[in-house]
């Protein structure tokens, strides 16, 4: 039986504030009277009104679900409850008859069930359609042929009932009876086919067609052939089943594709989003023709744009990304890039991120110009828009996408740079930093764009608000201003940004009130104010407006310095030194050379003076003093060696860094393309579908069955297709000893969001164990979903118990508990066997992931939980230790391989991973090889872990501690 054919479960709601009724509580309620006598009569069931009988029946159902055996109640319920016509009672009785034992221990049907059968025959002929329909649904769950046989004429008659609710449930009942007991209704496919031809209701036709698909596929195809031109007019629930049938038929018999592919094309125009989605997915599996791929992709894009649910958008985007992974489909999707970009109208950041990545992967020389135009418009839209919290992050994504386009297609850079340069003055530092990184790479790679970039940089220089961006802009101007006019412009901008010099004297004058006439503030009329104490106070305009004006008129660089940020001063000193040395080489006149050098040195000297004074909020650091002093010395000496270091070596370092980065990107792209390209070697075996074993048909997997299993959380891995083989591959966790009365062991199946424990329980005694219950409890962020039901174990019998544990976050957890049971005939208390603990490993939820250096640094600063692990290992090689940690923790190394290559006695690397719950884990490995202790000395150092949650940081640290030492094989 496939997963699609499983019947639904009935959920019983038990109030959380009350304990489920048990034998002990009932004894207390009755004053320790005889339990068997009570259960035999159960007065409410006999003498009570409908409300009391309803409550009593609910208690009986819950007691049976909890493992109680109540054989004496069967006749009481048949006599006093079954004849009632109350709808609530009838619904509860359906649940009761589903769970109550219907056979004797030797497997024969209880005689009382004949009375029940007669009652349900009457319900199947009841004038109320709800009672008829719910009874038919109940019959789907019956597994006793003797009970069903007398009811068959009544079930057949329900196919002709006036109400669709009865007819559709009659179809379901006939389907399940035919599947389980074919001899009871051998003509079911023919009966349902005739019913389908004459039926008008969509839900009834859907159920009938679904039955024919599974019971008699040829009849289903015959019916579809007669009405294939009218499929578009059917209801969506029937269209979905038709898509499934076409997929199954073409999957089993590819020669049928031409017969049905036109029908799938038509269903792409359905009004139902679900039908369109399934039809597009089926079309892609049935045909790889460019027209089919284009039609399916266009359908997916329309779904993304029209659907409001972001989860749906992400799911459909994933399907588009899967299409792109196929080499032959990629070119078709490249023509649809502009349509894909329409998805950017969605406000959700995750959808936009995936869309931009997909567009970037599909961009080519044919459509890059249109892509850049759209992205430029999107960037302009985000300017000064703050109504949405993700606007800044979206701007960053756009900048990075434009950056990548410009690097891959240099002709586009000239169009992109003027737009992006405006964002250097943006309040969002992260977006401005991305623009700055792009500008730095563009000015180094594209010589023809340098004049344009320098010109634009000088235009926006005075408006930059972030000190970090200011430092970067200073470096770019100092490095790439190569003409006399540009150098003079830089000096002018620096003087403008620094304000009046000497800084210390001008600031002291301002503080003392010695202002120039244009800076003086007129005294406004006095204003009376009421203080918190209720007294009056007088306030003049002078005292409130002057500081505000002083802050407002303060130039940006001067403001940074007075705030105590002297790192920008060190960067300014380097920039001034570079442009001064370059000015000396460009201008031959000695007087102009000396004048320019003197001006640069004056600026540095006044900054040093300011740093040593008490005016800034923080004093200048020794490192910044050393750098500015060094620059002053270089300008005073002007040696050729220093000229080379400042004007050539810096640029070469940047060039090496960018080329290494580009090489790494090309290498990763090459690996991706190699993965996607399907290469067939000359000696590879040829697979014939007719000769392929069922478990080898990896490319012919039933997509409907796989998607249903994934939705139910039962995703099967390819290597675990055979359940027996998958169990043999897993480690068995022994829970009790071999000498215990009850032996227990468990397979631990870790799914994405839950853990399934498959526990084998063996009765090793010669007694019958009653109410044998597996009691579990959890430690950590784990939660037991449902309590396992009690069972009875015969002597030396065994049984499998399954328990689901929900996982809420990424951290180590422990499952512990015991097995409790009663011995049949013994008067002692319940027996208990304590189970060994089951440890849940954090590695089951952590996956390697990537992020940029800027994102890593930002998260490192934000995350508050840190765990510092001391390296204690027997590994003597630095690289080997790093690889061992990567393998043990499932993390990815963000530090490039080139940075880790070579040998210098120490190593620093950044690691990153993300859990399936979206939690980030960062690690910094700082290790060294103590050479003074000899070549065989083990690696020493520290690993610092940072995470948003304490549990993740501690669990990852524990994992590293446990797996540091390499075990000898």
N, C-alpha and C positions, 0 to 999 in steps of 0.2 A: 504493500500500500504506500503510495507516494505521500509526500507532505501535504499536497493539495487536497488529498482526500480525507485527511483527518477531520473528525467531527469536532465542533467547538465544545469547550468545557463550560459547565454551569458554575458560576461563582457564588458561594454562600457567604453572606455578610454576617459576621458575628460582632456584636457590640464590644468595643474595646474596653469599656468601663466595667464590664462584668466578666467574670471567669466562665468559661464553657462549663455546662453542667456535668458533674461527675458523679460517680457512685457514692463517694463520701459525702458530698454536699446534699445529695438527695436523702441519704440516711439521716443526716442532721436535720433536714427539713421535716422528716417524718418521725422524729423521735426514736431513731434506731429501730424502727419496725422492720419486719421481714421484707427484704428488698424484692425477692421474687414475687411475693404476693402483691406488692405495690405495682410492679411492672406488669403483672398479669392483668390487673384491673385497670390501672391508670385512670382514676375516676374522671378527670377532665375530658378524656376521650369518649367516655360513655354518657355522662350526665350533664356536662357543661354546655354552655351555649356556643355559637359559632366562634366567637372571639377567643374563648378559653380553649376550644379545640384547636384553633389555629396556633396559639402559643404552645400548646402541648405538642403538636405535631412538629413545630420548629425545634423544640427541645429534643424530641426523639431523633430527628434528622442529624442534629449536631452531635448527639451521643453516638450514633452509628458511625458518623465520620471520624469521631475520636477513638473508634475501635471497640466500642461496647457491643456485645452480642445480646440482642433483645428478641429471641424467638417467640416468646409468649405474647408479644404485641401484635403479631401479624393478623390473627383472627379478630382481635379487638378493633383494629383499624378497618378491616374489611366490613365488619358488622356496623360500626357506629360512625365511621368517617367517609368511607367510599360512597355511600348513597347520597351524600350532601351535594347540592347544586351550586354552592358558593364558589365563585371563580378563584378566590385566593386559596381556598382549600384544594381545589383541583390542581392549581399550579404547584402547590407544595407536595401533593400526592405524586405528581410526575417525578419530582426530585426523589421522593421516598422510594418509589418503585425502581428508580434507576440504581440506587445504592444498596437496597436491601438484598440479602442473599435469596436467590430464587430456587435453588436446588438443594437437595439433601447431600450429606457428605459423600455419598457414592455417585453423585452426579445426576441423579434423576430429578425431574421437575417436581416441586412441592404441589401437593393436591390443591392447596388453597389458591394457587395461581390460576386455576380454572375459573374461579369466581372473579378474579381480577380481569382475566381475559374477556369475560362476558361484559363486565362494566365498561371496558374500553371499546368493545364492539358497539355498545350503545352510544358512547361519546363520539365515535366516528360517524354516527348517524344523527348527532345532535343538531337541532336547528341553528344554534349559535355558531357562527363561522370561526370565532376565536377558539372555542373549545375543540372544534374539529381540527383546526390548524395546529394548535399546540400539542394535541394528541398525536398527530402525524409526525411532528418533530420528535416527540418522545420515542416513537417506534423506530426512528433512525438509530437509537442507542441500544435497542434490545439485541441480545446475542443468542436468544433461545428460539430455535425454529418452531418448537411445539407451541409457543405462545403466539407466534406470528401467523401460523397456518390458518387458524379459524378466522383471522381478520382480513385475509386477502380480498374476498369479494367487496367488503366495505371500503378497503383502500382503493380498489379499482374504481368504485363508484364515485369516490371523491374527485377523480379526474374531470368529472362532468359537473362539478358544483358551480353555482352561479358566481361565487366570490373567488377572486384571484389568489387571496391569501391561502385558501384551502387547496386550490389546484397546484400552486407552486410547491407547497409542502408535501402534497401527494406525490409529485415527481421525485422529490428528494427521498421520500420513504421508499418508493419503488426502486430507485437507484441503489440505495444501501442494502435493501433486501436482495436485489438481484446480484449485487457484488458478493454478499456473504452467503446467501442461500439461493443459488440460481434455480434449483429444482422447484422452489415455491412459485416462481413466476418466469418460466423459460421464455415467454414471448415478450418480455419487457422492452427490448429495443424496438420491435415492430410497433408495440402499443404506443411508446413514447414518440416514435416517428410520426404516426398518424395524428397523435395529439399536437405535435409541433406544427404540422401542416395547417391545421384548422385553428390554432390558438392565435389570439390577437394581443394579449397582454405581454409587455416586454419582459417582466420579471419571470413569468412562467416559461416564455420561450427561451430565456437565458438558461434556466435550470434544466429544461429539456435538452437543449443543445449541449450543455455541459455533460449531461449523462451520456449522450450519444458519442461525444468525443472519447470518453473513457470506456464505454461499454461496446460500442459498435461504430468504429471510425468511418467505415465505408458508408453507412447510412447517413452519418453527419455530412460527409462530402457530397453525397447525392442531394441532400437537402440544400446545401450551400450552392451547388451548381445550378439548381433551379431558381435561386433568388440572388445570384451574385451581383446582378445589376442594380438591385434594390438595397444593397448593404448600407449605402450612405443614408438611407431613410430610417434605418433601425435605431433603437435606443442605444445609448452608450454602453450599458452593461452587456448587451448582446454583441455589440461590435468588439468589445474587449475579448470575449470568448472566441469570436471568429478569428481575431488576430492570433490568439493562442493556437487554434486548430491549424491555421495556415503555417505557423511556425513549426509545429510538431510534424505536419505532413512533409513539408519541404526539408526539414531536418533529417527525417528518416528516408525520404525518397527525393533526392535533388532534382530528378527529372520533372517533377511536378511544379517547379518554380515558375516556369513560363505561364502556367495555367492560372496562377493566383497572384502574380506580382502586380498586375493591373489593379486588382482589388485593394492591395496594400497601398498603392499610389493614391487611390481614391480616399482611403481612410485617413491619409495625411491632411485632408481638408475637413475632417470631422469637427464638429462644434465642441467636442469634449477634449480637454487637455490631456486626460489620461489615455484616451484612445490615440491621440496624435503621438504622444510619447512612446507608447508601445509599438505603434505602427512604424515609427521612424527607427526604433531599435531593431525591429524585425526586418525592415527593408535593408538595413546595413548588413545583417547576417546572411540575407538571402542573395544579395547582389553587391559586387564591388565595382560596378560600372560607374563612371564619373557622374552621369545624370542621376543615378540613384543616391550616391553619396551627397551630391549637391542638394537634392530634394530633402533628404533626411536632415542635413545640417541646417538648411533654411527653416525647416520645421522646428528644430531645436532652438534656433535663435528667436523665432517668433514666440515660442513658449516662454523663454527667459524674459522677453520684454513684456509680455502680457500678464504673466503670473505675478501676483503681489507677494507671495510667500518667498522669503529669502532662502529658505531651505530648499524649496523646489528649484530656484534659480541655481543654487550651488550644485545640486544633483545633476541638472541638465548640462551645466557648464563642464562637469566632470566627464559627461558623455562626449561632449565636443572635444575635450582634451584627449580622450581615448581615441577618437577618430584621427586626431592629428598625429598620434604616435605611429600610425600605419603609414609607411613611406609613400604608397600609391595614393593615399587619400590627402596627403598634405598639400599637394599642388591644387587640388580642388578647393580646399579650404582657404588657400591664399587669395582666391578671387572673392571670398566672402568677408575679408578683413573689415571692410567698411561697415558691413551689416553687423558684425560682431561688436564693433565699437559703439553701436547704438545702445548696448547694454550699460554703458557708462552713465546713462540717465538714472540708473538705480542708485539711491543714496547709501546703500550698505557698502562698507569699506571692503569686506571680504570678497564680495561679488566683483567690485571694481578691481581689486588686486588680481584676482584670477583672470579677469577679462584682459587686463593690460598685459599680463604675462603671456596669455594665449596669443594676443595680437602681436606681441614682440617676437614670439617664436615663429609666427607665420609671415612676418614682414619680409618683403623682397624688394629688389630694385624697381619692380613694376608698380608697387603700391606704397613705397615708403613716403613719397611726397604727399599723398593724400592723408596718410597716417599722421605725419607731422603737422599738417594743417589742422586736423581734428584735435590733436593733443594741445596745440598752441591755443585753440579756442577754449578748451577745457581749463587750461592754466589761467587764462585771462578771466574766466568765469569765477575761479576761486579767489581772485584778488579782492581783498577787503570784504570777504564774505565770512562771517563768523557765526551764522545762525545754527550751524551743525557742528557738533564737537569733533567730527572726523575730517573737517575741511583741511586742516593743516596736514594731517597724515596723507590725505588724498593728493594734496599738492606735492608732497614728497614723492609719492609714487609716480606722478606725472613727470616730475623733474628727472627721476631715475630712468624712466622709460625713454624720455627724450635724449638723455645722456647716452644710453645704449644705442639708440638709433644713430646718433651723430658719430659714435665711434665706429659702428659697422658701416655707415654710409657717410663718409666725410663731406660729400657735397651738400648735405643737409645742415651742417653745423652753422653756416653763415645765416641761415634763416632762423635758427633756433636761438642763437646766443643773444641777440638784442632783446628778445622777449624775456628770457630767463634772467638777464642781468638786472632787471627791475626788481627781482625778488631778493637781491642782496640786502636791500634795506627793509626786508620784511621783519615783522615782530617775531615770527616763528623761526627760532634759531636753527632748528633741524632742517627745514626746507632751504634756508639760506646756506647752510653748510653743504647740502647736496649740490646746490648751484655752484658754490665755490669750488667744490671738488671737480665738477664738470668743467668749469672754466679753466682750472689749473691743467687738466688733461688736454683740453682743446688748444690752449695757447702753446703747450709744449709740442703737440703733434702736428698742428697745422700752422706752418710759418706764414702763410698768406693771410691768416685771420688775426695775427698779432696786433696790427695797427687798430683794427676794429675793436678788439677786446680791450686794449689799453684805453682807447677813447671812451668806450662805454663805462669802463671801470672808473675813470676820472670823473665822469658825469654823476655816478651814484655814490662816490666815495664819501662825500660829506653827509649823506643821509643814512649811512650804516649805523644801526643802533646796538648791535651785539659786539662785545669786545673780541669774542672768538673770531667772528667774521672779519672784524677790523684787522686783526693780526694777519689773517690769510690774505686779505686784500693788499695790505702793506707789502707782504712777501712777493706777491705776483707783480706789483708795480715796481718794486726794487729790482726784481730779476729780469723783467722783460721790457723796461723802458730803455730803448737803445738810441733814440735821437735826442739832440740837445733840447728841442722844444718840449718833448715829453718829460725829460728830467726836470726842466724848469717848472712844468705844470705840477709834477709830483711835489716838489719843494713848496710851491704855492699852496697846494691843498693841505700839506702837513702844517704849514704855518697858520693856515686858516682854521684847521682843526685843533691846533694847540692854543690859539688865542694869544693874548698879549704876553710878551716875555720881558724880563725874567718873571717866571711864574710866581715865585715866593713873594717878591716885592709887590706885584700887582694884587695878589690875594690879600696881603696884609693891608694894603691901601683900601681895598673894598671892605674889609672887616672894620677898619677904622672909620669908614664913612666918607673917605676922601674920594667922592665920585665925580665924574665929569658931568657937566651940565645936562647933556642928553640922557645921562643915566639916572639923574635925580628923580625922585618920586614926590609928586605933590601931596601935601597932607589934606585928606578929605575931611568932611564934617565928622565930628565925634558922634559915636553911636552908643546908646545905652543898652546894656545887655543884663539879663537876670542870670545869676550864677545858680549852681545846684543848691547853695545854702539859702537862697531866697534874697540875697543882697544884690545891690546894683553895682555894675562895673562899667567903666568907660573904655572904649576901644577906638583907636584912631586908624586910619587907612594906611598910614606909613608903616607901622610895625608888621602888618600882615602882608603887604604887597612887595616889600623889598626882597625878602628871601625868595619869594616865588619868582620874581623877575631875575634874580641872580641865578637861580637854578635853570630857568628857562633860557637865559642868554649864554649859559656856559657851553663852550664848544665840546664836541663829543670826546676827543682825545683828552682834553683837559679834565673832563668829568671822570673818565676812566682812571686817570692818574690820581686825582683827589680822592677817589674811592679806594685807593690803595692797590690797584691792579698794575703792578710795575712790570709784569711779564710782557705786556704790549709795548712798554718802553724799551725792553731789550730787543724786541722785534723791530721797533722803529729805528734803533741804533744800527742794526744790521742793514736795514733798507737804506738809511742815509749813507752808510759807508759804501754800499754797492754803487749807488747812483753818483756819489762823489768821486769814486775811483773811475767810474765810466766817464764822468764829465771831464775829468783831467785828461783822459785819453782822446776825447773828442774835440776839446777846445785847446788851441795852442797858446792862447794869450795867458801869460803867467798871472797877471793881476786878477783875471776872472776866475782862474783856478783857485787861487788863494782865497778869494772872496767867498766862493761857493763852499770850500772846505771849512772856512772859518764859521760860516753860517751853520753848517751841519754840526760842528763841534760845539758851537754855542747852545744849540738845541739840546745836545746830549748833556752838556754841563748844567744847564738849568734844570733838567730832569733829575740829575744826580743831586743837585742842591735841594730840590723839592722832596726827594726821597729821604734825605737826612733830616729834614725839618719836621715839625710837629703838625703840619697842616693836613697831610693825608690821613685817612682813617686807619690805614695800616702802613707801617714803615716798609721801605724797600728791602728786599732780601739780598743776602750776600751774593747769590748766583747772578741776580740781575745787575748788581754793582760791578761784578767781574766782567760780565759781557759788555756793558756800556764802557767800562774803562778800557777793555781790549779794543773796542771800536775806535775810541779816542786815540789810542796809541797807533793803531793801523793808519788812521788819517794823518797823524803827525809825521809818520815815517814814510808812508806810501811805497813800500818795498814791492818789487815784482812778484815775489813769492805770495804775499798776502793778496795781491791783485788777482793772481790765478785762483787762489782758494775761494775768494769771495765771488768772483765773476764767472768761473768755469766749473769748479768742482761741485758747487751746489746744484747747478743745472744738470750735470752728469749724474749725480745721485738720483735726482728726480726721474731722469730718463731711464736709468737702470730699474728703478722701482716700477715705473709704468710698463716697461717692456716685460718685466717678470710677471706683472699682473695680467697683461694681455696674453702672455704665453700660457699662463695657468688657465685662463678662460678658454683659450683655444683647445687646450688639452681636455678640459671637462666637456666641451662641446663635441670633441672628437669621440670621447668615450660614449656620450649620449647617442651620437649618430651610429656608432658601431653597435650599440645595444639594439637600436631600432632597425638597422639593416639586417634583413634575413639573408644570411649567406649560406649557400648549399655547396658543400665540398664535392669533388668528383666521386669520392667513394662513399658518400652518404647513401643509406638505404632509401628506396622509394616506398612510400606508404600507399597501399591500395585500401580504400575505405571498406570494400567488401571483405577483405582479409584481416582487417584490424580487430584486435580483441576489444571487448567493450570498455575495459578499464584503461585502454591506451588511446581512446578517442578524445584527447584533450581539446582538440579544436572543434569537436562536435558535441560539446556539453550542452545540455538543455538549459538555455538562459532563463526560462521561466522558473524551472525548478531551482536553479542557483539563486535567483533573486528572492524567491520565497524563503529558501533556507537562510539567506543572509538576513532577511527581515525578522525571522524567528530566532536569530542568534545562533544558528547551527551551521555556520559557514564551514565547509569541509576544505581542508588543505589538499593539494593535489597528491602529496605523498601519503595522505591519510584517507584515501578513497575507500580502502577496505577497512571496516571498523575493527576487525580482528587484528590486522596488521598495525593499525594505529594504536591499539591498546598494548600490543607487544613492544612498541617503540617507547612507550611511556614508563616512567619509574613508578613502581608500586610503593605507596606509603603504608608501612605496617602500623596499625593502630593499637593492637593488643598482642599479648604473648601467645605462643602456641599452647601453653598449658592453661590458659584462661578458659572458663566455661563457654564463653562466646569469643570466637576469633573474628577479628575485623581488619580489613585492609581497604585502601581507597586509591582510586585513580583520580588525580586532580586535573580537570580540564579547564584551562584558563581561556575564556572568551574575552571579547573586547571590554564589556562592562560588567561581567559577572563571572563567577567561578562555579563550576558544576562538580560536586563531589559524588563520585559513583562508588558507593561503599558496599563491599561484600561482607555479609554477616553470616557466620557459620555456627550452628548449634553443635557444640562438641560433647554434649551430655546425652544421657539416655532418657531425659525428661522432655515433655512438651513445654516450650517456653511461650507463655501468653503475654500479650501486650508488650512485646519486645519493641522498645522505642529507642531511636537514635536521638539523643539530646545534644544539641550543639550550641556553643556560644562563641563570640568573636572578640578579638582585641585589636584595636586600630580602627581605621575608617572602613570597616566591613559591616555588613548587615545581613542577617539571615532572612531570606525572602519568605520562606514558608516552613512550618514545622513538619518534619517527615511523619507520615502516618504510622501508627503502631501496626505490628503484624504478629502472627502466630507461627512459631517454628516447630515443626515436628522433630523428634529425636534425630540427630545427625543431619538435619535438613539445612539448607542455606537459602539466602535470598539477597537480592540487590536493592539497596535503598539509595535514592538520588536526592540530593539537597542542593538548592541554589543559594549562593551567597552573592549579594550585590556589592560592587566595589565603587566607592564614591570618589576616591582621590589616590594619588600615587604615593604610597608609602608601604613599608613592610607591615604585614598583618599576621595574626596567629588565630587559627581555628582550633578550639579545644572542646571537650565534652565527654560524654559517657554513654554506655548502653545500659538501659534499665529494663528489667523484665520480671514477670511473675512465673513461678514454677507451678505447673498444674497440680492441684491437690495439696500443695504445701500451705501451711498456716502462717508462715513467717512473713516478714515485711518484704518489700520489693528488693530484688538483688541489683547490684550495680557493678559494672566493669568500667574503670576509668580508661579513657583513650589517650594515646600519645598525641602531642601537639602537632598540628600541620602548619608549617611556616610558608607564608605566601611571599614570593620574591618580587621585589620592586622591578626587577629587570623584565618581567613579563609585560610591563606597561610603558617602558621607556623606548623611544625610537630615535635614531640619529637624525639631526636636523641641521639646517644652515641658517646663518644670519650674517649681516655685515658687521664690520668692526665697530662702526658707530652704534649700531643696535646693541651689540654685546656690551660696550662700555656704558651705554645708557641703562641697560638692565642691571649691570653690575653695581651701578650707583644707586638704583632704586630698590633692589632686593635687600630686605632687612635681615634675613637669616643666613648666617655664615657658619660653616663647619670646617675647622682646620684639622687636616689629617697629616700626621707625621709619617714620612716614608719609612717603612721597615720591611725590607725585602732582601732576598738572596740573589737578585738579578744584578749583574755587574755592568751591563751596557745601557746607556741612556735611552737610545732608540728602542731597544728591546723592551725596556720597562714601559715606555710610552705606549707601544703597541699592545703590551699586555694589559695596561689599564683601559685602553680603548675597547679591547675585546671583552674585558670583564664588565665594564659599565655600559656598553652599548652606546657610547657617546661618539661624536664626530670631532675630529681635530680641525679647528678653524685656521690654525697657523699654517701658512704655505709650506710645502715640502722643502722648497729652496731655503727657507729660513731655518729649517731644522737640519739641513744637510751639513756635512763637514763635522769636525770634532774640535771642541774648544774646552771641554771639561765641565760645561754646564748647559742647561737647556730650560727654556720657558715656552709653554704652549697653552693655548686657550682651547677648552673643550666645551661642546654644547650639545644638548639633547632636549627633546620635547616629549612629554607624556601624551597618551591618547586622550587625556582630559584637557589638553591645551596648556599644561603647566610647563614652565621653562626651568631647565637646570643648567647652571653655568659652573665651570671648574677651571682653575688656573693651576697648572703643574709647574712648579719651580724646583728643579732637581740638579744635582751636581755629582761629579765623580771625584771623591777625595783622593787625588793623585798621591799625596804624601803617605797614604796608607798602603800603597802598592797596587799593581794592576788587577789583583783579585778582590779588591775592596768593593762592597756592594754600593749601590746608588743611595744617596741620602737627599733629604730635602723635605718639602711640604706640598700638599695639595689643598687648595682652598676651594670650598664648594659654596655656592650661593644659590638660594632659591626663594621663592615667594612664601612658601609654607615651611614650617619647622619640620614637619614629618618628612618632606622630600629631602631636605638637607641632611637630616640625621640618617635616614635610610640609605641614601647614596654614600654617605661617609662610612656606614657600617659595611656596605657592600665592598667598598675599596679596602677597608681594613681586613676583611675576610679573604680577599683574593689577591693581596699584594704579593705574597710569596709564590714563586713559581714551583709547582709540584713536579718532582722528578718522575718521569714515566718509567 
